[in-house]
Amino acid sequence: MLFSEEFTAEEEARLSPYFTNLDRSTFGLKLPQEVAGALFSRYSRSTKSLRRTFLDEFLGDPTLGLSDLLPGQAEPAADNAALKKARAFYERVLVGYGDDSVAQLGGAHLACEN
């Protein structure tokens, strides 16, 4: 099956630092573990593609500060807003609800859609 998601040139420019490709259904993520885990958690409850979810709900939220993350950077600065928000999400879900499945998503850095 061919990948059918289409992005505008602007969307591609915004997404490309965070994904290994934008035109195939199998791709890698270049995100800190906490952000990837939070993204997969949101994606599992969405009808959107993973990259569209990231674009709309993560890059589209200026309070996250994801534009401050360097592409592919494994350990961004500890005071980075995106990382803080992702860690807070992990804390809330793991401690508040005991959902360790979200923690397991942190190591999943490869996505296959379709």
NUPA-604950 format. One record per residue (C-alpha): x, y, z. Coordinates in Angstrom, 3 decimals. Layout:
BEGIN
<node><X>X</X><Y>Y</Y><Z>Z</Z></node>
...
This chain:
BEGIN
<node><X>0.000</X><Y>0.000</Y><Z>0.000</Z></node>
<node><X>1.337</X><Y>3.416</Y><Z>-0.911</Z></node>
<node><X>1.586</X><Y>6.153</Y><Z>1.659</Z></node>
<node><X>-1.085</X><Y>8.761</Y><Z>0.948</Z></node>
<node><X>-0.497</X><Y>11.556</Y><Z>3.499</Z></node>
<node><X>0.358</X><Y>14.813</Y><Z>1.787</Z></node>
<node><X>1.999</X><Y>17.781</Y><Z>3.444</Z></node>
<node><X>2.419</X><Y>21.321</Y><Z>2.210</Z></node>
<node><X>5.949</X><Y>22.616</Y><Z>1.614</Z></node>
<node><X>5.705</X><Y>24.551</Y><Z>4.894</Z></node>
<node><X>4.552</X><Y>21.458</Y><Z>6.797</Z></node>
<node><X>7.379</X><Y>19.403</Y><Z>5.296</Z></node>
<node><X>9.911</X><Y>22.009</Y><Z>6.403</Z></node>
<node><X>8.509</X><Y>21.914</Y><Z>9.937</Z></node>
<node><X>8.303</X><Y>18.103</Y><Z>10.119</Z></node>
<node><X>11.513</X><Y>17.021</Y><Z>8.385</Z></node>
<node><X>13.873</X><Y>17.676</Y><Z>11.326</Z></node>
<node><X>11.906</X><Y>15.227</Y><Z>13.482</Z></node>
<node><X>11.305</X><Y>12.278</Y><Z>11.101</Z></node>
<node><X>13.564</X><Y>10.203</Y><Z>8.842</Z></node>
<node><X>11.170</X><Y>10.625</Y><Z>5.904</Z></node>
<node><X>7.779</X><Y>12.128</Y><Z>5.131</Z></node>
<node><X>6.766</X><Y>10.091</Y><Z>2.103</Z></node>
<node><X>6.733</X><Y>6.492</Y><Z>3.365</Z></node>
<node><X>4.603</X><Y>4.577</Y><Z>5.834</Z></node>
<node><X>7.652</X><Y>3.324</Y><Z>7.766</Z></node>
<node><X>9.811</X><Y>5.994</Y><Z>9.363</Z></node>
<node><X>11.999</X><Y>6.791</Y><Z>12.330</Z></node>
<node><X>11.481</X><Y>9.525</Y><Z>14.901</Z></node>
<node><X>14.237</X><Y>11.914</Y><Z>15.933</Z></node>
<node><X>12.699</X><Y>12.981</Y><Z>19.238</Z></node>
<node><X>13.603</X><Y>12.673</Y><Z>22.911</Z></node>
<node><X>12.151</X><Y>9.554</Y><Z>24.491</Z></node>
<node><X>9.590</X><Y>11.438</Y><Z>26.595</Z></node>
<node><X>8.280</X><Y>13.373</Y><Z>23.598</Z></node>
<node><X>8.093</X><Y>10.208</Y><Z>21.464</Z></node>
<node><X>6.191</X><Y>8.397</Y><Z>24.220</Z></node>
<node><X>3.742</X><Y>11.256</Y><Z>24.643</Z></node>
<node><X>3.285</X><Y>11.420</Y><Z>20.860</Z></node>
<node><X>2.567</X><Y>7.688</Y><Z>20.535</Z></node>
<node><X>0.100</X><Y>7.952</Y><Z>23.397</Z></node>
<node><X>-1.795</X><Y>10.789</Y><Z>21.661</Z></node>
<node><X>-1.575</X><Y>8.993</Y><Z>18.302</Z></node>
<node><X>-3.147</X><Y>5.835</Y><Z>19.738</Z></node>
<node><X>-6.293</X><Y>7.864</Y><Z>20.486</Z></node>
<node><X>-6.381</X><Y>9.829</Y><Z>17.233</Z></node>
<node><X>-7.730</X><Y>9.271</Y><Z>13.746</Z></node>
<node><X>-4.810</X><Y>11.293</Y><Z>12.326</Z></node>
<node><X>-1.488</X><Y>9.934</Y><Z>11.115</Z></node>
<node><X>1.432</X><Y>10.064</Y><Z>13.555</Z></node>
<node><X>3.146</X><Y>12.899</Y><Z>11.705</Z></node>
<node><X>-0.121</X><Y>14.841</Y><Z>11.390</Z></node>
<node><X>-0.727</X><Y>14.375</Y><Z>15.130</Z></node>
<node><X>2.785</X><Y>15.675</Y><Z>15.816</Z></node>
<node><X>2.267</X><Y>18.626</Y><Z>13.490</Z></node>
<node><X>-1.148</X><Y>19.601</Y><Z>14.851</Z></node>
<node><X>-0.840</X><Y>18.800</Y><Z>18.539</Z></node>
<node><X>2.876</X><Y>19.133</Y><Z>19.290</Z></node>
<node><X>4.393</X><Y>21.562</Y><Z>16.791</Z></node>
<node><X>1.115</X><Y>23.467</Y><Z>16.721</Z></node>
<node><X>1.363</X><Y>24.194</Y><Z>20.453</Z></node>
<node><X>3.824</X><Y>27.057</Y><Z>21.030</Z></node>
<node><X>3.841</X><Y>26.396</Y><Z>24.783</Z></node>
<node><X>5.658</X><Y>23.092</Y><Z>24.197</Z></node>
<node><X>8.743</X><Y>24.770</Y><Z>22.763</Z></node>
<node><X>9.487</X><Y>21.889</Y><Z>20.389</Z></node>
<node><X>11.158</X><Y>24.211</Y><Z>17.923</Z></node>
<node><X>13.908</X><Y>24.540</Y><Z>20.533</Z></node>
<node><X>14.767</X><Y>20.850</Y><Z>20.239</Z></node>
<node><X>17.646</X><Y>20.166</Y><Z>17.915</Z></node>
<node><X>16.791</X><Y>17.494</Y><Z>15.329</Z></node>
<node><X>17.981</X><Y>14.095</Y><Z>16.489</Z></node>
<node><X>19.260</X><Y>15.415</Y><Z>19.802</Z></node>
<node><X>19.108</X><Y>12.596</Y><Z>22.337</Z></node>
<node><X>19.380</X><Y>14.684</Y><Z>25.496</Z></node>
<node><X>18.065</X><Y>18.243</Y><Z>25.139</Z></node>
<node><X>18.613</X><Y>20.754</Y><Z>27.913</Z></node>
<node><X>16.847</X><Y>19.740</Y><Z>31.118</Z></node>
<node><X>14.934</X><Y>23.030</Y><Z>31.261</Z></node>
<node><X>13.498</X><Y>22.666</Y><Z>27.751</Z></node>
<node><X>9.745</X><Y>23.353</Y><Z>27.839</Z></node>
<node><X>8.892</X><Y>20.441</Y><Z>25.531</Z></node>
<node><X>10.788</X><Y>17.960</Y><Z>27.626</Z></node>
<node><X>9.281</X><Y>19.332</Y><Z>30.836</Z></node>
<node><X>5.771</X><Y>19.015</Y><Z>29.429</Z></node>
<node><X>6.433</X><Y>15.479</Y><Z>28.180</Z></node>
<node><X>7.854</X><Y>14.482</Y><Z>31.572</Z></node>
<node><X>4.821</X><Y>16.011</Y><Z>33.305</Z></node>
<node><X>2.556</X><Y>13.982</Y><Z>31.006</Z></node>
<node><X>4.490</X><Y>10.813</Y><Z>31.875</Z></node>
<node><X>4.270</X><Y>11.616</Y><Z>35.582</Z></node>
<node><X>0.532</X><Y>12.285</Y><Z>35.437</Z></node>
<node><X>-0.299</X><Y>9.139</Y><Z>33.479</Z></node>
<node><X>2.114</X><Y>6.792</Y><Z>35.252</Z></node>
<node><X>1.566</X><Y>8.015</Y><Z>38.792</Z></node>
<node><X>-2.021</X><Y>9.184</Y><Z>38.477</Z></node>
<node><X>-3.388</X><Y>6.284</Y><Z>36.468</Z></node>
<node><X>-0.728</X><Y>3.605</Y><Z>36.800</Z></node>
<node><X>-0.617</X><Y>3.180</Y><Z>33.023</Z></node>
<node><X>2.848</X><Y>1.757</Y><Z>32.437</Z></node>
<node><X>2.025</X><Y>1.138</Y><Z>28.768</Z></node>
<node><X>2.825</X><Y>4.814</Y><Z>28.157</Z></node>
<node><X>6.305</X><Y>4.345</Y><Z>29.632</Z></node>
<node><X>6.854</X><Y>1.422</Y><Z>27.281</Z></node>
<node><X>6.133</X><Y>3.714</Y><Z>24.316</Z></node>
<node><X>9.218</X><Y>5.777</Y><Z>25.107</Z></node>
<node><X>11.497</X><Y>3.252</Y><Z>23.431</Z></node>
<node><X>9.388</X><Y>2.953</Y><Z>20.287</Z></node>
<node><X>11.146</X><Y>5.221</Y><Z>17.830</Z></node>
<node><X>10.026</X><Y>3.523</Y><Z>14.620</Z></node>
<node><X>6.524</X><Y>3.868</Y><Z>13.204</Z></node>
<node><X>4.749</X><Y>1.777</Y><Z>10.575</Z></node>
<node><X>1.399</X><Y>3.035</Y><Z>9.294</Z></node>
<node><X>-1.094</X><Y>1.427</Y><Z>6.924</Z></node>
